[in-house]
Amino acid sequence: MDVLYFAWVRERIGLPREKVETDAGTVSELVEELRAREERYAAAFADLSALRVALDQELADFDAPLANVREVAFFPPMTGG
């Protein structure tokens, strides 16, 4: 699946997107796999309360299933004005 990173998440990881092969069943399980990769991922996913996730461009929760998902995007909460 494609995993996209936006804003400071992208800055910490150093990539805007990547293809990920995973057996994770939920977003949380995917995050745990990514955290275990190396320190930059651990830093980016240290505080999940500071992140939002979208599955195939629809906002989702971290306990959402990944079955049939093609794209996962991680980004900080949006602020507007």
C-alpha positions as CSV (number, residue, x, y, z in Angstrom):
1,M,0.0,0.0,0.0
2,D,1.1,3.6,-0.4
3,V,1.8,5.5,2.8
4,L,1.9,9.3,2.6
5,Y,3.4,11.6,5.2
6,F,2.5,15.3,5.5
7,A,3.9,18.4,7.2
8,W,6.1,17.7,10.2
9,V,5.5,13.9,9.9
10,R,7.2,14.1,6.5
11,E,10.0,16.2,7.9
12,R,10.8,13.7,10.7
13,I,10.7,10.7,8.4
14,G,12.4,12.4,5.5
15,L,10.0,11.0,2.8
16,P,6.7,12.3,1.4
17,R,5.5,8.8,0.5
18,E,6.6,5.1,0.3
19,K,5.2,1.7,-0.7
20,V,4.8,-0.5,2.4
21,E,4.3,-4.3,2.5
22,T,2.5,-5.1,5.7
23,D,0.6,-7.8,7.5
24,A,-1.0,-5.2,9.8
25,G,-4.7,-5.5,10.3
26,T,-5.3,-2.0,11.7
27,V,-3.8,1.4,11.4
28,S,-2.4,1.0,14.9
29,E,-0.6,-2.2,14.0
30,L,0.9,-0.5,10.9
31,V,2.1,2.4,13.1
32,E,3.8,-0.2,15.4
33,E,5.6,-1.7,12.4
34,L,6.7,1.7,11.2
35,R,7.9,2.7,14.7
36,A,10.0,-0.4,14.9
37,R,11.8,0.4,11.6
38,E,14.2,3.1,12.9
39,E,14.4,6.1,15.2
40,R,13.0,8.7,12.7
41,Y,9.7,6.7,12.4
42,A,9.6,6.3,16.2
43,A,10.0,10.1,16.6
44,A,7.3,10.8,14.0
45,F,4.8,8.4,15.7
46,A,5.7,9.1,19.3
47,D,2.5,10.9,20.1
48,L,-0.5,9.6,18.2
49,S,-2.8,12.2,19.8
50,A,-0.9,14.7,17.6
51,L,-1.7,12.8,14.4
52,R,-4.7,12.2,12.1
53,V,-5.0,9.4,9.6
54,A,-6.9,9.0,6.3
55,L,-7.6,5.7,4.6
56,D,-8.1,6.1,0.8
57,Q,-8.7,9.9,1.4
58,E,-11.3,9.4,4.2
59,L,-10.6,10.3,7.8
60,A,-10.3,7.3,10.0
61,D,-9.4,6.2,13.5
62,F,-6.2,4.4,14.5
63,D,-8.2,1.2,15.2
64,A,-9.7,1.2,11.6
65,P,-9.0,-2.0,9.6
66,L,-6.6,-1.9,6.7
67,A,-8.4,-4.6,4.6
68,N,-8.6,-3.5,0.9
69,V,-7.0,-0.1,1.7
70,R,-4.7,1.3,-1.0
71,E,-3.5,4.5,0.6
72,V,-2.8,5.5,4.2
73,A,-2.0,9.2,4.9
74,F,-0.6,10.6,8.2
75,F,-0.8,14.3,9.0
76,P,-1.2,16.7,11.9
77,P,-4.6,18.1,12.8
78,M,-5.7,20.8,10.5
79,T,-6.0,24.4,11.8
80,G,-7.8,27.0,9.9
81,G,-8.6,30.6,10.1
